[in-house]
Amino acid sequence: MGQMVMIGAGMGTMAAAARLAVAGHRVTVYERSATYGGAVDRFERDGFVFDTGPGLLHLPAVYRDLFVKTGKESLERSVELGQVDPASRHLFADGTDVRLPNASRAGAVAALDAALGAGAGERWADFLGRARDAWDRSRRPLLEEPLWRDPRALGRDPYPAVPRRRLLRSPRLATTVAEIGAWELGDARLAALLDGCALSYGLDPRHAPASAAVLPYLEQTFGSWYVRGGMRELARAVYERCLARRVEFVFGAEVTRIVEKDGAAAGVELADGTLVEADAVVAGVAPGRLLAPHPGGSGSAAGAAGEAAVAERDDGSVPGRFTVLLALRGGRDVGAAHRTVVHSPDGGAEAAAVFGGRPAERPTVTVLRPDDPATRPDGGHEAVTLTATVAPHGPVDWSDAALRARYAEVLMSVAEAAVPGLPERLLWHETRTPADTAARTGAAGGSVPPPALAGAEGRLLYPANTTRLPGLHRAGGWAHPGGGLAHAGMSGALVAGLIVEGPEFRGSQ
């Protein structure tokens, strides 16, 4: 068996590393930072513990499969995983307050009817039915198989939009998330519910394809899950599974170049000049940045490795996250929701700001209040995390201390609707911006990759896990099938399958 070199210790590369090690390969992971997990990190101070990356997990089956395939112990033997209920609470600008139960279509219908009026729940259920059709049509080629050599079929939107009849003109079909809200849902609050979901994944509701309907479908069908102690515990579990399978980690080791020999990837060069030989290289970053320029244009090794069925997307144009970590005096309210979304009164203006390179004046804020003793010093305190989707670092200078402080105040002001008495309870707060994400993970602009989506003529697809340079593979959020904890795990499974079984690998059956 061969020597595998992994660039970066993110969730996708670690998922690939564990599977490759079980297949008998020797695997070494080189990570430029001092720890594993990539964006799945934590911050600790004075007995308070906060996730600084994803706060919830959807599709836990991805990691259950990883643990089953890499050892006899299940995921639940390594972490305490549980569903949050309600899955989410939503506060709208008109004062409407609705709690959506976890993974219960009937419960969601009843909750929406009670809060928004009779018929609202049924319209949402009908929408989710169409979203299910889109999921069934795109799930396998989009998530479970390597990207097709000709991905043009995935450029067609699988969402079965409802024809909108017009007087003396042909019917129109919704092609974007915003059009679904305006034409099919029949209620501004239902539209805000859908738009807010898209925005939370870094997608512009005004332009995201209708196929983005699979995202709320995925959450409401497969549930929202939390790992006791924080989502960083999931990264720890995957890291320890890698160690148990004799994967070697080298931290503080930055890869500066992918070494090529005889037209194939042959290893990597580290920042200190060390050359490491390998039979295959798996990059958790855009590999084109690590290839020396060659004469000959796209026919060269460097050009070929940078080429894929679709273009690289990690150019700093995708939104990032602005996060505020709150240490509060006083215990968590009885009955407080784990996740509350406080919706913007003007979603269109918010999207225009985020995707126009400006801070939104009134952002949609997600408030996470885990009922977890491991996140606070005692029962008389609470750890709360606020998050908003924002323009990336570059168009906005998120390193500006005054802007960081002002925007943290904006988020805290919005969050008062979900956390009564917040200003009086506040002990201290910390902020994390796209500038911090860029410094921590190396992602251009501190961007956070959305999941891949069908439709939009393929603009929301990611480069394939294989490259045109033999021996070089991609994993992680900037490769097929895109961003998010579950998708990163899927990318690792696809890469391992392609290396072990070769180009004929077609994913899980």
C-alpha positions in Angstrom: 0.0 0.0 0.0 1.1 3.6 -0.6 2.1 6.7 1.3 -0.7 9.3 1.5 0.0 12.9 2.3 -3.0 15.1 3.4 -2.7 18.9 3.3 -4.7 20.3 6.2 -6.4 18.7 9.2 -9.9 19.8 8.3 -12.9 17.5 8.7 -12.9 16.4 5.0 -9.2 15.5 5.0 -9.4 13.7 8.4 -12.4 11.7 7.1 -10.4 10.6 4.1 -7.3 9.9 6.2 -9.2 7.5 8.6 -10.7 5.6 5.7 -7.4 5.4 3.8 -5.6 4.1 6.9 -8.1 1.4 7.3 -7.6 0.4 3.7 -3.9 -0.2 4.6 -2.3 3.0 3.4 0.3 5.0 5.4 -1.2 8.4 6.0 0.4 11.6 7.2 -1.5 14.9 7.7 0.4 18.2 7.5 -1.5 21.1 9.2 -0.1 24.6 9.2 -1.9 25.5 12.5 -1.4 24.0 15.9 -4.5 21.9 16.0 -7.0 19.8 13.9 -10.6 20.5 12.8 -10.2 23.5 10.5 -13.2 25.8 11.0 -14.6 23.4 13.7 -12.9 25.1 16.6 -13.7 26.4 20.1 -12.9 29.3 22.4 -12.6 28.9 26.2 -12.4 31.5 28.9 -13.3 31.6 32.6 -15.1 28.3 32.4 -17.2 29.3 29.4 -16.8 27.2 26.2 -18.0 28.3 22.8 -18.1 26.7 19.3 -16.5 29.2 16.8 -17.6 27.2 13.8 -20.7 25.1 13.1 -23.1 24.9 16.0 -25.3 22.0 14.9 -25.0 18.9 12.8 -27.4 17.8 10.1 -27.2 14.4 8.5 -25.3 12.7 11.3 -25.5 9.5 9.2 -22.4 10.7 7.4 -20.3 10.5 10.5 -22.0 7.3 11.8 -20.9 5.7 8.5 -17.4 7.0 8.9 -17.1 5.4 12.4 -18.7 2.1 11.2 -16.3 1.9 8.3 -13.2 2.7 10.3 -13.7 0.6 13.4 -15.9 -1.4 15.6 -16.9 1.5 17.9 -19.9 3.6 16.9 -19.9 7.4 16.8 -22.1 7.4 19.9 -19.3 5.6 21.8 -17.1 8.7 21.1 -19.5 11.6 21.5 -22.9 12.2 23.1 -25.2 13.2 20.2 -28.7 14.3 20.6 -31.5 16.1 18.7 -32.5 19.6 19.8 -36.2 20.3 20.3 -37.5 22.6 19.1 -35.2 22.5 16.1 -35.5 26.2 15.9 -37.5 29.2 17.1 -38.2 32.0 14.7 -38.9 35.7 15.6 -40.2 37.9 12.8 -40.3 41.6 12.5 -44.1 41.8 13.1 -43.7 40.0 16.5 -44.7 36.5 15.3 -43.0 33.8 17.3 -43.0 30.2 16.0 -41.1 27.1 17.3 -40.6 24.4 14.8 -40.3 20.9 16.3 -37.4 18.6 15.3 -38.0 16.3 12.3 -41.8 16.4 12.5 -43.6 17.5 9.4 -47.0 17.3 11.2 -45.6 19.3 14.1 -44.3 22.0 11.8 -47.7 22.3 10.1 -49.5 22.7 13.4 -46.9 25.2 14.7 -47.1 27.3 11.6 -50.9 27.3 11.5 -51.0 28.3 15.1 -48.5 31.2 14.7 -49.2 32.4 11.1 -52.8 31.4 10.5 -54.7 28.5 9.1 -53.2 27.3 5.8 -49.7 28.5 6.4 -48.5 25.1 7.6 -50.1 23.3 4.6 -48.4 25.6 2.2 -45.0 25.0 3.9 -45.7 21.2 3.8 -46.5 21.4 0.1 -43.3 23.3 -0.5 -41.3 20.7 1.5 -42.9 18.0 -0.7 -41.6 19.6 -3.8 -38.2 20.1 -2.0 -38.3 16.3 -1.3 -38.7 15.7 -5.0 -35.7 17.9 -5.7 -33.7 16.0 -3.1 -34.6 12.6 -4.5 -33.6 13.8 -8.0 -30.3 15.3 -7.1 -29.1 13.5 -3.9 -27.1 10.8 -5.4 -25.2 12.6 -8.2 -24.8 15.7 -6.1 -23.7 14.2 -2.8 -23.0 10.5 -3.0 -21.1 10.0 -6.2 -17.9 11.6 -7.6 -18.7 14.6 -9.8 -19.7 13.5 -13.2 -17.2 14.1 -16.0 -19.8 16.1 -17.7 -21.7 17.9 -15.0 -24.0 19.8 -17.3 -27.0 17.7 -16.3 -26.6 19.0 -12.7 -26.9 22.5 -14.2 -30.6 21.9 -14.6 -32.7 22.7 -11.6 -34.5 19.7 -10.1 -37.1 21.7 -8.1 -40.6 21.1 -9.5 -41.9 24.7 -9.3 -45.6 25.4 -9.3 -46.7 27.2 -12.5 -47.7 30.8 -11.7 -50.6 31.6 -14.0 -50.7 35.1 -15.7 -53.5 36.7 -17.6 -53.0 36.3 -21.4 -49.4 35.2 -20.9 -47.7 31.8 -20.3 -47.2 30.7 -16.7 -44.0 31.5 -14.9 -42.0 29.1 -12.8 -40.0 30.1 -9.7 -36.3 29.8 -10.5 -34.9 31.3 -7.3 -35.4 31.0 -3.6 -36.9 34.5 -3.4 -39.4 33.6 -6.2 -40.5 30.5 -4.3 -41.2 32.7 -1.3 -43.1 35.3 -3.3 -45.0 33.0 -5.6 -45.5 29.7 -3.8 -45.5 30.3 0.0 -48.1 33.1 0.1 -46.9 34.6 3.4 -44.0 37.1 3.9 -43.0 35.2 7.1 -42.8 31.9 5.3 -40.7 33.6 2.6 -38.5 35.0 5.4 -38.1 31.5 6.8 -36.9 30.2 3.5 -34.7 33.2 2.7 -33.1 33.1 6.1 -32.2 29.4 5.7 -30.6 30.1 2.4 -28.7 33.1 3.8 -27.4 31.1 6.7 -25.7 28.9 4.2 -24.1 31.9 2.5 -26.5 31.9 -0.4 -28.2 35.0 -1.9 -31.9 34.3 -1.8 -32.4 36.6 -4.8 -30.2 34.5 -7.0 -29.8 31.1 -5.3 -31.5 28.4 -7.5 -34.8 27.0 -6.5 -33.0 23.7 -5.7 -31.8 25.4 -2.5 -35.2 24.2 -1.2 -33.3 21.0 -0.3 -31.6 22.8 2.6 -34.7 23.4 4.8 -35.9 20.0 3.7 -32.7 18.3 4.8 -32.9 20.1 8.2 -36.5 19.4 8.9 -36.5 15.8 7.7 -33.2 14.5 9.1 -33.2 16.8 12.2 -30.8 19.1 13.9 -28.3 17.5 16.2 -25.9 18.8 18.9 -22.8 17.2 20.4 -22.5 17.5 24.1 -19.6 19.7 25.0 -19.9 21.5 21.6 -19.3 20.6 18.0 -15.6 20.7 18.6 -16.1 17.3 20.3 -17.0 15.8 16.9 -13.7 17.0 15.5 -11.9 15.5 18.5 -13.7 12.2 17.9 -12.7 12.1 14.3 -9.1 13.1 15.1 -8.8 10.4 17.8 -10.3 7.8 15.3 -7.5 8.8 12.9 -4.9 8.4 15.7 -6.3 5.0 16.5 -5.9 4.0 12.9 -2.2 5.2 13.0 -2.6 8.3 11.0 0.3 10.6 11.7 -0.3 14.3 12.3 2.4 17.0 11.9 1.2 20.4 13.2 2.8 23.7 12.6 3.9 22.4 9.2 2.8 24.5 6.2 2.8 22.9 2.8 4.1 25.4 0.3 4.3 23.3 -2.8 3.0 20.1 -4.4 5.9 18.2 -5.9 5.4 16.8 -9.4 7.3 14.0 -11.1 6.7 12.4 -14.4 3.4 14.2 -14.8 2.0 13.1 -11.5 1.8 14.4 -7.9 4.8 12.9 -6.0 4.8 14.6 -2.7 4.9 18.0 -1.0 7.4 20.6 0.1 7.1 22.2 3.5 7.9 25.8 4.5 11.2 24.7 6.0 12.3 23.2 2.8 11.6 19.6 3.7 10.5 17.4 0.8 8.0 14.6 1.6 7.5 11.8 -1.0 4.0 10.4 -1.5 2.1 8.1 -3.8 -0.9 10.4 -3.6 -1.7 13.9 -2.2 -5.1 15.0 -0.8 -5.4 18.8 -0.6 -7.9 20.3 1.8 -7.1 23.7 0.1 -7.2 24.8 -3.5 -4.3 22.8 -5.0 -3.6 25.3 -7.7 -2.0 27.7 -5.2 0.6 25.0 -4.3 1.7 24.1 -7.8 4.7 25.8 -9.4 3.9 27.6 -12.7 4.8 25.7 -15.9 5.1 26.9 -19.4 2.5 25.6 -21.7 -0.7 27.0 -20.4 -3.6 24.6 -19.6 -1.7 21.7 -21.0 0.9 22.0 -18.2 0.7 20.0 -15.0 -0.1 23.2 -13.0 -2.8 24.2 -15.4 -4.2 20.7 -15.6 -4.4 20.4 -11.8 -6.2 23.8 -11.6 -8.8 22.7 -14.2 -11.9 20.8 -13.3 -15.4 20.3 -14.6 -16.2 23.5 -12.7 -14.1 26.5 -11.6 -12.5 27.0 -8.2 -14.8 29.0 -5.9 -12.6 29.9 -3.0 -11.7 33.3 -4.3 -12.9 35.3 -1.3 -16.2 36.3 -3.0 -18.4 34.0 -0.8 -19.8 35.5 2.4 -18.3 34.7 5.9 -19.6 34.7 9.4 -19.6 37.4 12.1 -19.8 35.7 15.5 -20.2 37.1 19.0 -19.5 34.9 22.0 -21.4 36.0 25.1 -20.6 35.2 28.7 -23.7 35.9 30.7 -24.5 35.9 34.4 -27.7 34.1 35.4 -28.9 30.7 34.3 -30.5 29.7 31.1 -34.2 30.4 30.9 -36.4 27.3 31.4 -37.8 26.4 28.0 -35.3 28.5 26.0 -34.7 27.2 22.5 -31.3 25.9 21.6 -31.5 27.9 18.3 -33.4 31.1 17.7 -33.4 33.0 14.4 -34.2 36.7 14.7 -35.2 37.6 11.2 -34.3 40.9 9.6 -37.3 43.3 8.9 -35.9 43.7 5.4 -34.4 40.6 4.0 -33.9 42.1 0.5 -31.8 45.0 2.0 -29.8 42.5 4.0 -29.0 40.4 1.0 -28.1 43.5 -1.0 -25.6 44.5 1.7 -24.1 41.1 2.3 -23.6 40.4 -1.4 -22.8 44.0 -2.2 -19.8 44.1 0.1 -21.3 46.1 3.0 -22.3 45.4 6.6 -26.1 45.0 6.8 -27.7 47.6 9.1 -30.2 45.0 10.5 -28.9 41.5 10.0 -30.7 38.2 10.6 -29.1 36.8 13.8 -28.9 33.2 14.9 -28.8 32.8 18.6 -27.4 29.5 20.0 -28.2 28.7 23.7 -27.2 25.1 24.3 -28.5 23.5 27.4 -25.1 22.0 28.2 -23.3 22.2 31.5 -20.0 21.7 29.7 -20.3 25.1 28.1 -20.5 27.2 31.3 -18.8 27.4 34.7 -22.0 26.6 36.7 -25.7 26.8 36.6 -25.7 30.5 37.5 -24.1 31.4 34.1 -24.8 30.9 30.4 -22.8 30.7 27.2 -24.5 32.2 24.2 -23.3 32.5 20.6 -24.6 35.0 18.1 -24.0 34.6 14.3 -24.8 36.6 11.2 -23.8 36.0 7.6 -21.7 38.9 6.4 -19.7 40.1 3.4 -16.2 38.6 3.3 -13.0 40.3 4.5 -11.7 42.4 1.7 -14.9 44.3 0.5 -15.3 45.0 4.3 -12.3 45.6 6.5 -13.2 43.2 9.3 -9.8 43.9 10.9 -11.0 47.4 11.8 -11.4 47.4 15.6 -14.1 50.1 15.6 -16.2 48.3 13.0 -15.9 45.0 14.9 -17.0 46.7 18.1 -19.9 48.5 16.5 -21.2 45.4 14.6 -21.0 43.3 17.8 -23.3 45.8 19.4 -25.6 45.5 16.4 -25.9 41.7 16.9 -26.3 42.0 20.6 -29.1 44.5 20.2 -30.9 42.2 17.8 -30.4 39.2 20.1 -32.2 40.9 23.0 -35.5 39.7 21.4 -34.3 36.1 22.1 -32.3 36.7 25.3 -34.3 39.1 27.5 -32.2 41.2 29.8 -29.0 40.5 27.8 -27.3 43.9 28.5 -27.7 43.5 32.2 -26.5 39.9 32.2 -23.4 40.5 30.1 -20.1 39.7 31.7 -17.9 40.0 28.6 -18.0 39.2 25.0 -15.6 38.1 22.2 -15.9 38.6 18.5 -14.9 36.5 15.5 -15.0 37.9 12.0 -14.1 36.8 8.5 -10.7 38.3 9.0 -10.2 35.9 11.9 -11.5 33.0 9.8 -9.0 33.9 7.0 -6.1 34.0 9.5 -7.2 30.7 11.2 -8.1 28.6 8.2 -6.4 30.3 5.2 -9.7 30.7 3.4 -9.6 33.7 1.1 -11.7 36.5 2.7 -12.7 34.3 5.5 -15.4 32.8 3.3 -17.4 29.9 4.5 -18.3 27.5 1.6 -22.0 26.7 1.0 -23.1 23.2 0.0 -23.1 22.3 -3.6 -26.5 22.8 -5.4 -27.9 21.6 -8.7 -29.3 24.2 -11.1 -28.0 27.7 -11.8 -26.2 26.2 -14.9 -23.7 24.6 -12.5 -22.4 27.8 -10.9 -22.9 26.3 -7.4 -21.0 23.1 -8.1 -17.5 22.6 -6.8 -14.3 21.2 -8.5 -14.2 17.4 -8.6 -12.4 15.4 -6.0 -10.0 14.2 -8.7 -7.8 16.5 -10.7 -6.2 16.3 -14.1 -2.9 15.8 -12.3 -2.7 12.1 -11.5 -2.2 11.4 -7.8 -3.7 14.7 -6.7 -7.1 14.9 -5.0 -9.3 17.5 -3.4 -11.3 17.2 -0.1 -13.1 19.5 2.2 -15.6 22.3 1.8 -14.1 23.8 -1.3 -14.3 20.6 -3.3 -17.3 18.4 -4.4 -19.9 18.3 -2.7 -19.2 21.6 -1.0 -19.3 23.1 2.5 -20.9 22.0 5.8 -20.0 19.3 8.3 -21.9 16.6 6.5 -20.7 17.5 3.1 -17.1 17.6 4.3 -17.5 14.1 5.6 -18.9 13.1 2.2 -15.9 14.5 0.4 -13.6 12.5 2.5 -15.5 9.3 1.7 -15.5 10.1 -2.0 -11.7 10.8 -2.0 -10.9 7.6 -0.2 -13.1 5.6 -2.5 -11.4 7.1 -5.6 -7.9 6.4 -4.3 -8.7 2.8 -3.1 -11.0 1.7 -5.9 -9.8 4.0 -8.7 -11.7 6.1 -11.2 -14.5 3.6 -11.6 -15.6 4.2 -8.0 -19.2 5.4 -7.9 -19.9 6.1 -4.3 -22.1 4.3 -1.7 -24.8 2.0 -3.0 
